[in-house]
């Protein structure tokens, strides 16, 4: 229960999260990585 709240509901105050939840940050990062990775091919 706590881990679900921590990753999906609580906004993160970290430098790169910009008020997003850790899960949102992960998903956005994966999308950005995929775009940059495809650009190198």
N, CA, C, O and CB atoms as a CASP TS submission, in Angstrom:
PFRMAT TS
TARGET T0000
AUTHOR 0000-0000-0000
METHOD Language model
MODEL 1
PARENT N/A
ATOM      1  N   UNK     1       0.836  -1.193   0.000  1.00  0.00           N
ATOM      2  CA  UNK     1       0.000   0.000   0.000  1.00  0.00           C
ATOM      3  C   UNK     1       0.876   1.250   0.000  1.00  0.00           C
ATOM      4  O   UNK     1       0.666   2.164  -0.797  1.00  0.00           O
ATOM      5  CB  UNK     1      -0.948   0.002   1.218  1.00  0.00           C
ATOM      6  N   UNK     2       1.860   1.281   0.902  1.00  0.00           N
ATOM      7  CA  UNK     2       2.723   2.456   0.971  1.00  0.00           C
ATOM      8  C   UNK     2       3.510   2.641  -0.326  1.00  0.00           C
ATOM      9  O   UNK     2       3.636   3.763  -0.816  1.00  0.00           O
ATOM     10  CB  UNK     2       3.683   2.338   2.157  1.00  0.00           C
ATOM     11  N   UNK     3       4.039   1.553  -0.884  1.00  0.00           N
ATOM     12  CA  UNK     3       4.834   1.641  -2.108  1.00  0.00           C
ATOM     13  C   UNK     3       3.986   2.114  -3.283  1.00  0.00           C
ATOM     14  O   UNK     3       4.461   2.879  -4.123  1.00  0.00           O
ATOM     15  CB  UNK     3       5.467   0.287  -2.430  1.00  0.00           C
ATOM     16  N   UNK     4       2.740   1.664  -3.347  1.00  0.00           N
ATOM     17  CA  UNK     4       1.836   2.114  -4.401  1.00  0.00           C
ATOM     18  C   UNK     4       1.609   3.616  -4.293  1.00  0.00           C
ATOM     19  O   UNK     4       1.673   4.325  -5.297  1.00  0.00           O
ATOM     20  CB  UNK     4       0.494   1.360  -4.327  1.00  0.00           C
ATOM     21  N   UNK     5       1.347   4.103  -3.100  1.00  0.00           N
ATOM     22  CA  UNK     5       1.173   5.546  -2.890  1.00  0.00           C
ATOM     23  C   UNK     5       2.453   6.293  -3.254  1.00  0.00           C
ATOM     24  O   UNK     5       2.401   7.325  -3.924  1.00  0.00           O
ATOM     25  CB  UNK     5       0.778   5.842  -1.421  1.00  0.00           C
ATOM     26  N   UNK     6       3.590   5.783  -2.821  1.00  0.00           N
ATOM     27  CA  UNK     6       4.882   6.446  -3.028  1.00  0.00           C
ATOM     28  C   UNK     6       5.189   6.612  -4.515  1.00  0.00           C
ATOM     29  O   UNK     6       5.699   7.654  -4.926  1.00  0.00           O
ATOM     30  CB  UNK     6       6.004   5.650  -2.349  1.00  0.00           C
ATOM     31  N   UNK     7       4.887   5.608  -5.315  1.00  0.00           N
ATOM     32  CA  UNK     7       5.239   5.641  -6.732  1.00  0.00           C
ATOM     33  C   UNK     7       4.162   6.232  -7.633  1.00  0.00           C
ATOM     34  O   UNK     7       4.480   6.741  -8.707  1.00  0.00           O
ATOM     35  CB  UNK     7       5.550   4.266  -7.191  1.00  0.00           C
ATOM     36  N   UNK     8       2.896   6.178  -7.225  1.00  0.00           N
ATOM     37  CA  UNK     8       1.819   6.556  -8.139  1.00  0.00           C
ATOM     38  C   UNK     8       1.051   7.815  -7.764  1.00  0.00           C
ATOM     39  O   UNK     8       0.419   8.419  -8.631  1.00  0.00           O
ATOM     40  CB  UNK     8       0.869   5.444  -8.240  1.00  0.00           C
ATOM     41  N   UNK     9       1.083   8.227  -6.512  1.00  0.00           N
ATOM     42  CA  UNK     9       0.261   9.365  -6.099  1.00  0.00           C
ATOM     43  C   UNK     9       1.065  10.537  -5.554  1.00  0.00           C
ATOM     44  O   UNK     9       0.728  11.694  -5.802  1.00  0.00           O
ATOM     45  CB  UNK     9      -0.721   8.924  -5.064  1.00  0.00           C
ATOM     46  N   UNK    10       2.121  10.241  -4.815  1.00  0.00           N
ATOM     47  CA  UNK    10       2.909  11.291  -4.163  1.00  0.00           C
ATOM     48  C   UNK    10       3.787  11.995  -5.196  1.00  0.00           C
ATOM     49  O   UNK    10       4.529  11.343  -5.930  1.00  0.00           O
ATOM     50  CB  UNK    10       3.780  10.699  -3.020  1.00  0.00           C
ATOM     51  N   UNK    11       3.703  13.323  -5.251  1.00  0.00           N
ATOM     52  CA  UNK    11       4.590  14.045  -6.152  1.00  0.00           C
ATOM     53  C   UNK    11       5.984  14.073  -5.561  1.00  0.00           C
ATOM     54  O   UNK    11       6.157  14.162  -4.346  1.00  0.00           O
ATOM     55  CB  UNK    11       4.077  15.478  -6.412  1.00  0.00           C
ATOM     56  N   UNK    12       6.954  13.999  -6.417  1.00  0.00           N
ATOM     57  CA  UNK    12       8.349  13.965  -5.998  1.00  0.00           C
ATOM     58  C   UNK    12       8.926  15.371  -6.077  1.00  0.00           C
ATOM     59  O   UNK    12       8.617  16.117  -7.006  1.00  0.00           O
ATOM     60  CB  UNK    12       9.171  12.981  -6.870  1.00  0.00           C
ATOM     61  N   UNK    13       9.741  15.729  -5.133  1.00  0.00           N
ATOM     62  CA  UNK    13      10.311  17.070  -5.092  1.00  0.00           C
ATOM     63  C   UNK    13      11.724  17.113  -5.660  1.00  0.00           C
ATOM     64  O   UNK    13      12.409  18.128  -5.539  1.00  0.00           O
ATOM     65  CB  UNK    13      10.315  17.586  -3.673  1.00  0.00           C
ATOM     66  N   UNK    14      12.155  16.045  -6.263  1.00  0.00           N
ATOM     67  CA  UNK    14      13.515  15.977  -6.795  1.00  0.00           C
ATOM     68  C   UNK    14      13.742  16.921  -7.962  1.00  0.00           C
ATOM     69  O   UNK    14      12.799  17.437  -8.560  1.00  0.00           O
ATOM     70  CB  UNK    14      13.826  14.572  -7.224  1.00  0.00           C
ATOM     71  N   UNK    15      14.996  17.132  -8.269  1.00  0.00           N
ATOM     72  CA  UNK    15      15.421  18.083  -9.290  1.00  0.00           C
ATOM     73  C   UNK    15      14.845  17.762 -10.672  1.00  0.00           C
ATOM     74  O   UNK    15      14.429  18.673 -11.388  1.00  0.00           O
ATOM     75  CB  UNK    15      16.931  18.113  -9.363  1.00  0.00           C
ATOM     76  N   UNK    16      14.813  16.510 -11.050  1.00  0.00           N
ATOM     77  CA  UNK    16      14.384  16.140 -12.396  1.00  0.00           C
ATOM     78  C   UNK    16      12.906  15.767 -12.489  1.00  0.00           C
ATOM     79  O   UNK    16      12.391  15.589 -13.593  1.00  0.00           O
ATOM     80  CB  UNK    16      15.211  14.996 -12.885  1.00  0.00           C
ATOM     81  N   UNK    17      12.224  15.647 -11.374  1.00  0.00           N
ATOM     82  CA  UNK    17      10.829  15.200 -11.408  1.00  0.00           C
ATOM     83  C   UNK    17       9.854  16.341 -11.690  1.00  0.00           C
ATOM     84  O   UNK    17       8.800  16.114 -12.284  1.00  0.00           O
ATOM     85  CB  UNK    17      10.468  14.540 -10.093  1.00  0.00           C
ATOM     86  N   UNK    18      10.180  17.537 -11.283  1.00  0.00           N
ATOM     87  CA  UNK    18       9.364  18.723 -11.572  1.00  0.00           C
ATOM     88  C   UNK    18       7.916  18.556 -11.109  1.00  0.00           C
ATOM     89  O   UNK    18       6.993  18.956 -11.818  1.00  0.00           O
ATOM     90  CB  UNK    18       9.391  19.025 -13.067  1.00  0.00           C
ATOM     91  N   UNK    19       7.712  17.978  -9.950  1.00  0.00           N
ATOM     92  CA  UNK    19       6.372  17.837  -9.399  1.00  0.00           C
ATOM     93  C   UNK    19       5.591  16.641  -9.907  1.00  0.00           C
ATOM     94  O   UNK    19       4.425  16.469  -9.552  1.00  0.00           O
ATOM     95  CB  UNK    19       5.608  19.052  -9.681  1.00  0.00           C
ATOM     96  N   UNK    20       6.213  15.814 -10.733  1.00  0.00           N
ATOM     97  CA  UNK    20       5.544  14.608 -11.221  1.00  0.00           C
ATOM     98  C   UNK    20       5.750  13.479 -10.224  1.00  0.00           C
ATOM     99  O   UNK    20       6.616  13.556  -9.353  1.00  0.00           O
ATOM    100  CB  UNK    20       6.075  14.204 -12.622  1.00  0.00           C
ATOM    101  N   UNK    21       4.952  12.437 -10.357  1.00  0.00           N
ATOM    102  CA  UNK    21       5.159  11.258  -9.521  1.00  0.00           C
ATOM    103  C   UNK    21       6.359  10.491 -10.072  1.00  0.00           C
ATOM    104  O   UNK    21       6.711  10.655 -11.240  1.00  0.00           O
ATOM    105  CB  UNK    21       3.876  10.352  -9.478  1.00  0.00           C
ATOM    106  N   UNK    22       6.988   9.657  -9.245  1.00  0.00           N
ATOM    107  CA  UNK    22       8.118   8.862  -9.745  1.00  0.00           C
ATOM    108  C   UNK    22       7.742   8.002 -10.958  1.00  0.00           C
ATOM    109  O   UNK    22       8.558   7.830 -11.863  1.00  0.00           O
ATOM    110  CB  UNK    22       8.652   7.967  -8.634  1.00  0.00           C
ATOM    111  N   UNK    23       6.532   7.467 -10.987  1.00  0.00           N
ATOM    112  CA  UNK    23       6.114   6.642 -12.120  1.00  0.00           C
ATOM    113  C   UNK    23       5.993   7.477 -13.395  1.00  0.00           C
ATOM    114  O   UNK    23       6.421   7.036 -14.462  1.00  0.00           O
ATOM    115  CB  UNK    23       4.779   5.953 -11.812  1.00  0.00           C
ATOM    116  N   UNK    24       5.420   8.665 -13.297  1.00  0.00           N
ATOM    117  CA  UNK    24       5.324   9.552 -14.461  1.00  0.00           C
ATOM    118  C   UNK    24       6.709   9.910 -14.986  1.00  0.00           C
ATOM    119  O   UNK    24       6.933   9.948 -16.196  1.00  0.00           O
ATOM    120  CB  UNK    24       4.548  10.831 -14.103  1.00  0.00           C
ATOM    121  N   UNK    25       7.628  10.168 -14.076  1.00  0.00           N
ATOM    122  CA  UNK    25       8.996  10.499 -14.465  1.00  0.00           C
ATOM    123  C   UNK    25       9.643   9.326 -15.193  1.00  0.00           C
ATOM    124  O   UNK    25      10.326   9.524 -16.197  1.00  0.00           O
ATOM    125  CB  UNK    25       9.829  10.888 -13.232  1.00  0.00           C
ATOM    126  N   UNK    26       9.437   8.119 -14.702  1.00  0.00           N
ATOM    127  CA  UNK    26       9.987   6.929 -15.341  1.00  0.00           C
ATOM    128  C   UNK    26       9.426   6.754 -16.750  1.00  0.00           C
ATOM    129  O   UNK    26      10.180   6.501 -17.690  1.00  0.00           O
ATOM    130  CB  UNK    26       9.690   5.687 -14.497  1.00  0.00           C
ATOM    131  N   UNK    27       8.124   6.886 -16.901  1.00  0.00           N
ATOM    132  CA  UNK    27       7.488   6.703 -18.209  1.00  0.00           C
ATOM    133  C   UNK    27       7.972   7.757 -19.198  1.00  0.00           C
ATOM    134  O   UNK    27       8.275   7.434 -20.347  1.00  0.00           O
ATOM    135  CB  UNK    27       5.956   6.766 -18.076  1.00  0.00           C
ATOM    136  N   UNK    28       8.048   9.012 -18.763  1.00  0.00           N
ATOM    137  CA  UNK    28       8.546  10.073 -19.639  1.00  0.00           C
ATOM    138  C   UNK    28      10.000   9.825 -20.031  1.00  0.00           C
ATOM    139  O   UNK    28      10.386  10.054 -21.177  1.00  0.00           O
ATOM    140  CB  UNK    28       8.411  11.439 -18.954  1.00  0.00           C
ATOM    141  N   UNK    29      10.800   9.361 -19.082  1.00  0.00           N
ATOM    142  CA  UNK    29      12.205   9.079 -19.364  1.00  0.00           C
ATOM    143  C   UNK    29      12.373   7.945 -20.353  1.00  0.00           C
ATOM    144  O   UNK    29      13.245   8.002 -21.221  1.00  0.00           O
ATOM    145  CB  UNK    29      12.937   8.750 -18.089  1.00  0.00           C
ATOM    146  N   UNK    30      11.551   6.916 -20.235  1.00  0.00           N
ATOM    147  CA  UNK    30      11.619   5.797 -21.175  1.00  0.00           C
ATOM    148  C   UNK    30      11.250   6.258 -22.579  1.00  0.00           C
ATOM    149  O   UNK    30      11.867   5.834 -23.556  1.00  0.00           O
ATOM    150  CB  UNK    30      10.689   4.653 -20.728  1.00  0.00           C
ATOM    151  N   UNK    31      10.247   7.124 -22.683  1.00  0.00           N
ATOM    152  CA  UNK    31       9.823   7.642 -23.983  1.00  0.00           C
ATOM    153  C   UNK    31      10.955   8.470 -24.607  1.00  0.00           C
ATOM    154  O   UNK    31      11.262   8.317 -25.790  1.00  0.00           O
ATOM    155  CB  UNK    31       8.531   8.501 -23.839  1.00  0.00           C
ATOM    156  N   UNK    32      11.562   9.332 -23.819  1.00  0.00           N
ATOM    157  CA  UNK    32      12.663  10.162 -24.309  1.00  0.00           C
ATOM    158  C   UNK    32      13.841   9.296 -24.728  1.00  0.00           C
ATOM    159  O   UNK    32      14.446   9.536 -25.773  1.00  0.00           O
ATOM    160  CB  UNK    32      13.101  11.169 -23.237  1.00  0.00           C
ATOM    161  N   UNK    33      14.174   8.289 -23.921  1.00  0.00           N
ATOM    162  CA  UNK    33      15.277   7.392 -24.253  1.00  0.00           C
ATOM    163  C   UNK    33      15.008   6.679 -25.573  1.00  0.00           C
ATOM    164  O   UNK    33      15.906   6.561 -26.406  1.00  0.00           O
ATOM    165  CB  UNK    33      15.497   6.368 -23.130  1.00  0.00           C
ATOM    166  N   UNK    34      13.780   6.203 -25.770  1.00  0.00           N
ATOM    167  CA  UNK    34      13.440   5.485 -27.003  1.00  0.00           C
ATOM    168  C   UNK    34      13.581   6.401 -28.216  1.00  0.00           C
ATOM    169  O   UNK    34      14.079   5.970 -29.256  1.00  0.00           O
ATOM    170  CB  UNK    34      12.005   4.925 -26.925  1.00  0.00           C
ATOM    171  N   UNK    35      13.153   7.648 -28.099  1.00  0.00           N
ATOM    172  CA  UNK    35      13.278   8.594 -29.211  1.00  0.00           C
ATOM    173  C   UNK    35      14.750   8.841 -29.546  1.00  0.00           C
ATOM    174  O   UNK    35      15.121   8.848 -30.720  1.00  0.00           O
ATOM    175  CB  UNK    35      12.578   9.926 -28.869  1.00  0.00           C
ATOM    176  N   UNK    36      15.573   9.041 -28.550  1.00  0.00           N
ATOM    177  CA  UNK    36      16.997   9.289 -28.792  1.00  0.00           C
ATOM    178  C   UNK    36      17.690   8.040 -29.310  1.00  0.00           C
ATOM    179  O   UNK    36      18.584   8.134 -30.151  1.00  0.00           O
ATOM    180  CB  UNK    36      17.682   9.775 -27.513  1.00  0.00           C
ATOM    181  N   UNK    37      17.297   6.886 -28.825  1.00  0.00           N
ATOM    182  CA  UNK    37      17.901   5.636 -29.261  1.00  0.00           C
ATOM    183  C   UNK    37      17.566   5.366 -30.726  1.00  0.00           C
ATOM    184  O   UNK    37      18.432   4.914 -31.476  1.00  0.00           O
ATOM    185  CB  UNK    37      17.428   4.470 -28.378  1.00  0.00           C
ATOM    186  N   UNK    38      16.343   5.630 -31.145  1.00  0.00           N
ATOM    187  CA  UNK    38      15.956   5.430 -32.541  1.00  0.00           C
ATOM    188  C   UNK    38      16.659   6.424 -33.452  1.00  0.00           C
ATOM    189  O   UNK    38      16.956   6.106 -34.603  1.00  0.00           O
ATOM    190  CB  UNK    38      14.441   5.557 -32.700  1.00  0.00           C
ATOM    191  N   UNK    39      16.928   7.625 -32.948  1.00  0.00           N
ATOM    192  CA  UNK    39      17.603   8.637 -33.752  1.00  0.00           C
ATOM    193  C   UNK    39      19.041   8.231 -34.065  1.00  0.00           C
ATOM    194  O   UNK    39      19.606   8.683 -35.061  1.00  0.00           O
ATOM    195  CB  UNK    39      17.584   9.981 -33.032  1.00  0.00           C
ATOM    196  N   UNK    40      19.632   7.393 -33.234  1.00  0.00           N
ATOM    197  CA  UNK    40      21.017   6.972 -33.443  1.00  0.00           C
ATOM    198  C   UNK    40      21.133   5.847 -34.464  1.00  0.00           C
ATOM    199  O   UNK    40      22.219   5.592 -34.985  1.00  0.00           O
ATOM    200  CB  UNK    40      21.628   6.532 -32.130  1.00  0.00           C
ATOM    201  N   UNK    41      20.040   5.183 -34.749  1.00  0.00           N
ATOM    202  CA  UNK    41      20.072   4.028 -35.670  1.00  0.00           C
ATOM    203  C   UNK    41      20.141   4.505 -37.107  1.00  0.00           C
ATOM    204  O   UNK    41      20.177   3.688 -38.027  1.00  0.00           O
ATOM    205  CB  UNK    41      18.831   3.124 -35.473  1.00  0.00           C
TER
END
